[in-house]
Amino acid sequence: MSVGPLIVRVVIGSLFVGHGMQKLAGWFGGAGIEGTEKMMDALDLHPSRRNAIASGATEAVCGGMLVAGLATPVAAAGLVGTMVTAIRTVHWRNGLWNSNRGWEYNAVLIASLFALVEAGPGAVSMDAARGRVRSGFGWAFGAIAAGAAASTAIVELGHRNARARKAAAPDDSAA
């Protein structure tokens, strides 16, 4: 029995759970929901509180699913969605390298999730125990595509809501 997929799932999934809890509860030096809401507001992802909760919950829940090896392609799709959103809204403009707050780390996580879904969650997983392993190139590509599509929808809706909010705000320059 290979333990590689188990190790990958536990490490990556646990880190996502922690990252989600930083956003939701301020654990591990995170900003908590209020700080995450402010970040979403600054990124024009409105409604910012709902997006803050959704982002943190997606990372925590899908990270936990990944650790368990439960609905692995679904968990990967959720996590890919958060990483693509982070790239699009924060990291892309900084270039590739993480040393400049670039998107290198996010790309490594996305590639790791693709590889994990393609190879399958391994024998020590809830998917295997339930006889519901979904793996292979099609499932991996589908997880990436679903995550990217969800990110596009969230970012575009958030920006549309931000524009509508700004248009509806009173003009302070007339005073």
C-alpha positions in Angstrom: 0.0 0.0 0.0 1.3 3.4 -1.0 1.1 6.2 1.6 2.1 9.0 -0.8 -1.5 10.1 -1.5 -2.3 10.0 2.2 0.7 12.2 3.1 -0.1 14.7 0.3 -3.8 14.9 1.3 -3.0 15.3 5.0 -0.3 18.0 4.5 -2.2 20.1 1.9 -5.6 19.5 3.4 -4.5 20.5 6.9 -2.8 23.6 5.6 -6.0 24.6 3.9 -8.0 24.0 7.0 -5.6 26.2 8.9 -5.8 28.9 6.3 -9.6 28.8 6.3 -9.6 29.1 10.1 -7.3 32.1 9.9 -10.0 33.8 7.8 -12.9 32.6 9.9 -11.7 32.7 13.5 -8.3 34.4 13.5 -6.5 31.2 14.4 -2.8 30.9 13.7 -2.3 34.7 13.5 -5.0 35.2 10.9 -7.2 38.3 10.5 -10.4 36.6 11.5 -13.7 37.3 9.8 -13.6 41.1 10.2 -10.1 41.3 8.7 -11.0 39.0 5.9 -14.1 41.1 5.3 -11.9 44.2 5.0 -9.7 42.3 2.5 -12.7 41.3 0.4 -13.9 44.9 0.5 -10.5 46.2 -0.7 -10.5 43.6 -3.5 -14.0 44.7 -4.6 -15.4 41.3 -3.9 -18.9 42.3 -2.7 -20.8 41.5 -0.6 -17.6 41.4 1.3 -18.8 39.6 4.5 -20.5 36.8 2.6 -17.4 36.3 0.4 -15.2 36.3 3.5 -17.3 33.6 5.1 -17.5 31.6 1.8 -13.7 31.8 1.2 -12.8 30.7 4.8 -15.5 28.0 4.9 -14.5 26.6 1.5 -10.9 26.3 2.5 -11.7 24.8 5.9 -14.4 22.4 4.7 -12.7 21.3 1.5 -9.4 21.0 3.3 -11.0 18.7 5.8 -12.6 16.7 2.9 -9.2 16.4 1.3 -7.6 15.1 4.6 -10.3 12.5 4.8 -10.1 11.6 1.1 -13.8 12.3 0.8 -15.3 13.4 -2.6 -11.7 14.2 -3.6 -12.5 15.9 -6.9 -15.1 18.1 -5.3 -12.7 19.1 -2.5 -10.0 19.9 -5.0 -12.4 22.0 -7.1 -13.3 24.1 -4.1 -9.7 24.6 -3.2 -8.7 25.3 -6.8 -11.4 28.0 -6.8 -10.0 29.8 -3.8 -6.4 29.6 -5.3 -7.5 30.9 -8.7 -9.4 33.7 -7.0 -6.3 34.6 -5.0 -4.1 34.6 -8.1 -6.6 36.8 -10.0 -7.3 39.3 -7.3 -4.0 39.5 -5.3 -1.0 37.7 -6.8 -1.0 38.0 -10.6 0.0 41.6 -10.7 3.1 40.8 -8.5 4.5 38.3 -11.0 5.4 34.7 -10.6 7.7 34.6 -7.6 6.4 34.2 -4.0 9.2 36.4 -2.8 7.3 39.3 -4.5 3.9 38.1 -3.3 3.5 36.4 -6.7 1.4 33.4 -7.7 4.1 30.6 -7.5 2.8 29.0 -4.3 -0.8 29.0 -5.5 0.3 27.4 -8.8 2.1 24.6 -6.9 -1.0 23.9 -4.8 -3.2 23.8 -8.0 -0.8 21.4 -9.7 -0.7 19.2 -6.6 -4.4 19.1 -6.4 -4.6 18.1 -10.1 -2.0 15.3 -9.5 -3.8 14.1 -6.5 -7.2 13.8 -8.3 -5.6 12.2 -11.3 -3.8 9.6 -9.2 -6.7 9.2 -6.8 -6.9 9.6 -3.0 -5.2 6.3 -2.2 -6.3 3.2 -0.4 -6.5 5.0 3.0 -9.4 7.3 2.1 -13.1 7.7 2.7 -13.6 7.5 -1.1 -11.8 4.1 -1.2 -13.7 2.9 1.9 -17.0 3.8 0.2 -15.9 2.3 -3.2 -16.4 5.8 -4.8 -12.9 6.7 -6.0 -13.1 9.1 -8.9 -9.7 9.6 -10.5 -8.0 10.0 -13.8 -7.3 12.9 -16.2 -10.9 13.7 -16.8 -11.7 14.0 -13.1 -8.6 16.1 -12.5 -9.3 18.4 -15.5 -12.9 18.7 -14.4 -11.9 19.7 -10.9 -9.5 22.4 -12.3 -12.2 23.6 -14.7 -14.9 23.7 -12.1 -12.7 25.7 -9.7 -11.6 28.1 -12.4 -15.3 28.6 -13.4 -16.4 29.2 -9.8 -13.6 31.7 -9.4 -14.6 33.6 -12.5 -18.2 33.7 -11.3 -17.3 34.9 -7.8 -14.9 37.6 -9.0 -17.2 38.9 -11.8 -20.2 39.0 -9.5 -18.2 40.6 -6.7 -16.9 43.3 -9.0 -20.4 43.9 -10.5 -21.8 44.3 -7.0 -18.9 46.7 -6.1 -19.7 48.8 -9.1 -23.4 48.9 -8.3 -22.6 49.8 -4.7 -20.4 52.7 -5.8 -22.9 53.9 -8.3 -25.6 54.0 -5.6 -23.4 55.8 -3.1 -24.1 59.5 -2.6 -21.6 61.8 -4.4 -19.5 63.4 -1.6 -17.7 65.8 -4.0 -20.9 68.0 -4.4 -20.7 69.1 -0.8 
